[in-house]
Each structure stands twice: as structure tokens, then as C-alpha cells.
Amino acid sequence: MDSLTPPPIRRIVLDREPTPVAPPASTNGHAAPAPAPTAQRARSASVHERMRVEELSVAYDQKLAVNKVSLEVQQGEVLALIGPSGCGKTTLLRTLNRLVDGTPSAARSGRVLLDGEDIDFLDVTQLRRKVGMVFQQPNPFPMSVFDNIAYGLRERGSRKPSKRSLEPQVHQALVRAGLFEEVKDNLSHPALRLSGGQQQRLCIARSLAINPEVLLLDEPCSALDPISTGIIEELIGKLRTDVAIVIVTHNLQQAQRVADRVAFMYLGDLVEYGPASQVFGAPRAMRTRDYVSGGFG
């Protein structure tokens, strides 16, 4: 089969548009409880653009992985990139802080702007301080919990700061990542002794320590148990007021729980982009409808 031929799609044909049904009132006469608030309902009051992607295309060995994608990344929102494996979402994510540039076979066109400035004109080290990345597998450094968080802080200046001077920033980063209470008595212990969920939050804290403007999360919960996943999802909801967040996830339920805005990609194309409630509840594109309903994946 041609690699560009889409997989078979299960379609449900309706003779009319579905009619939304309000939840019934309870039998004791009281109104039914309102649904639990979701990320998009509890949206931050202050939302502003941090990054803009304009007609971005990325190819490996002249084979398109991302095809003329345009979207915005807003502080105060979580943007989820969804789609089946090989659709280009991780390539798009890695382009936002120029990690794709390290692949010799990669070619890129279009523009990515950070605070209105083309990222190609920024020093790459400075860019990655502003646009942090957390990977699918936790990757703590083989050093203490404290030194993991302090690493980026120490690398920023020509003179190495003392441990005492770094303590407030290290502690604050661990607090923001929801990890401080769990590790405050063990900051000198090896980070590799932490559980998988703690290691992932440590990596988030390491990124937060240098105060990024954007945080990129590449399947951050795929290797974690449900309890650790829930903790990280709650953390994402809290962080989005301070930092713009872009998350790649294969888990559609996770995207519904954490995202304010969703971009659905397929075969390198941006098929649909909009509020999570609209993409999941009333998708405009048939391909989106089939994907979020489980027709393929």
C-alpha cells in the first residue's frame, strides 16, 4: 500500500445532525450537579500570544513530515498536539526550540516567532532557555536532586554561584513542580533514586528553574502510572498561567482533560485547530471526527 494512502476509516452516517441533550434533573427535585470543570472551562483570565508558527514545513530527506502548518501558542492556555503516530506532531514540537536543526537530513521552511522575533535570529542556547523541553522518558542527570535543578542556573553565568545563593531558586522550582515536600529532606540524594513520576516532575522543575516562557512536553506521562499521570496533569493546569504549554499526547482523554486548545495533525497536515471543546465536541473536519471517535489511531 502506498505510504500516503490513509488507513481504512469506519464511518457512521447520520440522517440528521445530532441534538445535544441536557443532563436530567435528579429525582429528589434538585438540579443535577454540573460537570467537573475542565481545563478549557477554567481558562486563565490572562491569555496572550507567546509563539506563532507561520506556514511551517519540515522534511527529512525531502519527505514532508510537517506541511505548511500555522498556529499560535498562548500563555494562559495549554495547546495539545494530537494525531496518530508519524503524523508530524513531535517534529512540530521539536521545531519550536530548533531541536530539529540537529538532524542532518532535516530541511525547514516557514517561520516560528517567539514574542514576535524569528527564532532563527536568536542564539540557540538563549532560545532553549526561553523554550524548555521535557521528553517522553524522564532523563535526570546522574547527580543529586539539588544539582539537577541548579544545573541550568549555574550554566547561565561566567561565575559559578554558591549552593547557598541558589537554594531559593532551586526550592521555588521544586515547589512549582509540586515536588518540594516529597524531596526537601533528600536534596543531596541521587536523583536516579526517585520514582518515575518524581523523576519526570524533577525534569519539569529543572526546566522551570530558568524561568522559560514556553514549556514543551513530549508525551510526558506515557511511561507513568495513573497516579503519577494525574499529578502531572494537575501540575500542567496550574503552570499554564505562568508559562505557555504545548503537549504532544496520544491519549485523547488526557488531551480533553488538560488542553484549552487542540491541534489535530494527520500525515503532516494540520487538519483541525481550535478550542478543545469544539475539536472534541463538534469537530468540523470528517477526518477529525473519525479520529476522536476512535475510527482510526
N, C-alpha and C positions, 0 to 999 in steps of 0.2 A: 504493500500500500504506500502511496506517495506520502512522505513525511508531513506534507502540508494539508493532507486531507483530514478534515475533522472527524473525530470518532462518531459512531452512531449515536443518535440523540433520541431519548424517549420523550415524546410529546403528548401532552394532554390537551385535547381540543374541547373548548367550551363553546356553547351556542350563545352565550352572553357573558358580559363582564361579571365577575363575582361581586356579590354585595356584602360589604362589611357588616357584621352583626355585633351589636353592643353586648357586653357581658351581662348576664341576668342578675337581677337583684336577689339577695339571699331570702330564704323562706321566713326569717324572723322579722321581715319588714325593713331591715336596714339595708342601705345600699351595699352592693358588692365592693370588696376592697379594691382600691386602684392597683394596677400592676406596679411591680417594683420599678423604681426609677432606673433607667439605663443611661449609658454614657451620654448619648445624644440628648436625652431629656434634661440631664443635669449639666448642660453645657456651660462652660465658663462665660461669664458676662463680658470678658475682655478677650476678643479674638482679633488677631491681626496677622498679616502675611509675614512669614519668615523666608520661605523659599518659593521660587517659581520655576517650573520646568516648561520650556518652550520648544515644541517640535523636536523633542529629543529622540534620536535614533542611535542604537548601538548594534554593531555587528561583530561577530567573531569569524575570522577567515571568510569575510564577505557574506556570511549568512546572518540575516537580521535576527536579533534577539529582542530588540525593542524598536518599535516602528512609529516614529512621529508622535510621541506622547507629550501632551501638555496638561499640567495640573498645578495646583498650589498646595503648599504646606503651611498651615496656620498654627501660630501659638495660641493655646487655649483649646485646641482640638487634637484628637488622635485620628490619624489617617491610616486605614488598614488597606494593604495591597493583597488582594485575593486572586485566586485562579489556580488551575491545575499545574502540576509540575511541568517545568520547561516553558512556562508562558512568558517569562521575562521579568517577573516581579523582583527577584533577588538581584538581577542585573540592574534594574532601575534603582533599587535601594543603594547598591554599591556605587552607582554613578554619582549619587548625591554628595559623597565626600571623596570622589575621584579614586576609589579603590580599584575601579575597572582599569584605570590607567596603567596599573601594574601588570596587566595581561598583554603580552606582546602582540597577540593576534587581534586585539580589540581595536575597533575604529568607532569614533563617536562624532555625531553632528548635532546641531541644535544648541540650545543654551540652557544652563542651570544658573539661576541667580540666587544669591544669599543676601538678604537686605538690599536688594536692588543692584548688587555687584556681581558680575560674571565670575564664577568660581575659577575659571581658567586664569584669571589675573590675580588670584590670591596665592600666597605661598601655601603649599600643600600641607605643611605642618600646622600653620595657623588655621587653615580650613578645618583640619581634623580636630583641632581644639574646640572649634565652634560647632562642628557637626560630628558628634560622637557616635560610636558604633558598638553594639553588643551582639555577639554572634550566637548561633544556634546552640553550640556546645559551650558551657562555661569554661573560660580559659584564664583562671587566676594564675599569676606569676608564682614561681616556686620560692616564695618568700613569705614573711609574716603578713597577717591581716593588715596591720598598720602600714607596712611598707608597700603593699599593693595599692592602697588608696593614695599614699604620699608620692607614689612614683611620678605621676604626671606633674604634681606640684613642684617636685624637685627639678624636673627637666625644664621648667619654664624659664628659669633664670640662670645667669652665668655663675652665681654664687649659690652653693647648696645651703638651704635654710636648715636650721636646727630642728630636731624632733619636737622640742617643746614649742617652737613657733608654729609648727604645722598641726599640732594637736587640735586646735579649734576647728580648722577646716576639715581634717580627717573625721572628727566626731560628727560634724554637721553633715558631711556626705553620707555617713553611715545612718544618721537619723533620717535623712531624706529618702534613703533606700529601704527604710524600715528594718534595719539590721542591727542598730546600735545596742539595743537592750540584750540581744542574743550573744553579742561578741565583746561587750565592753570590758569583761574581765579576762579576755583571752586575746587581746590585740597583738601580743607578741608571739602567739602560736602560729604554726604554718597554715596558710590559707587552704592548702590542699586537704586539711583535716575536716573542713566544713562539709556539710551535706550538699548535695547537688543544687537544691533550691537556694541555700545560703551562698554557695559559690556564684550563682547567677546574680543574686542581689549584690554580692560583693563587686562583680563586674559592672553592674549598673552604678553602684556607688563610686567606683573608680572613674567612670565617665563623668559622673555628676560633680566630682571634686574640682574639676577645672572649669565649671560653670558653662557648659555648652549651651548654644541657642536651640539646637536641634538634636534629638536623640533617635538614632536608627536602631530598630530591634529586628533581627533576622530570626524568626521562629524561636523566640526566647524561652518558650515553655515546652518545646517538643520533647525534651529529654527529662521533663519533670513529672512528678506525681501530681494528682489532682489538688492536694492541699497546697503544695508549693505553687502550682499554677494559679490557684485562687489568690494567694498572697501577692504574686507578681501582677495579676490583673488589677487588684485593688490599688497597688502601688502606681500602675500606669495612670489610673484615673486621677490620683492625687497629683502626679507630676505634671500633667498636661497644662496646668495653669502657669507653670514656671518655664516650661520648655516645650517646644513643638515636638510631637512624637509621630514617627512613621513606623508601623509594624507590618512585617510580612508574616502571614499566617495561613496555613492550610485548614485551620479549624474554623469553620463558618460560625459555629456557636460562639467561639471566642471573639471573632470579629463583631458579632452582634452585641456582645457584652461590653466591649471596650471602645469601639470606634464611634466617632462622631461623623466621619466621612469615609467612604469606601470607594476604592478604585478596583474594578474587575478587569483583569487582563487575560487575553487568550491569544496564543500564537504571536506574541509580541505586540498586539494591538490593545489599546485602551478601549474596551467595549463599552464600559459604563462608569461614570464617576459622579457621585452625588452624596447627599446625606444618607447615613446608614439606614434610617427608617424607610427611605424611598427605595434604595437599592434592594433591600431585603423584602420590603412590604409591597412595593409596586414597581418592580423593575420595568424600564422602558424597552430594553432590548430582549428579543426572544432568547438569545444565547445566554444572557444573564439569568433570565427566568429559569431556563433549563438547569443551569449550574447550581443556583441557590436552592432549587427544589430537589437536587440530588440526581438529575438526569445523567450527568457525567461528572468526572472529577479526577 
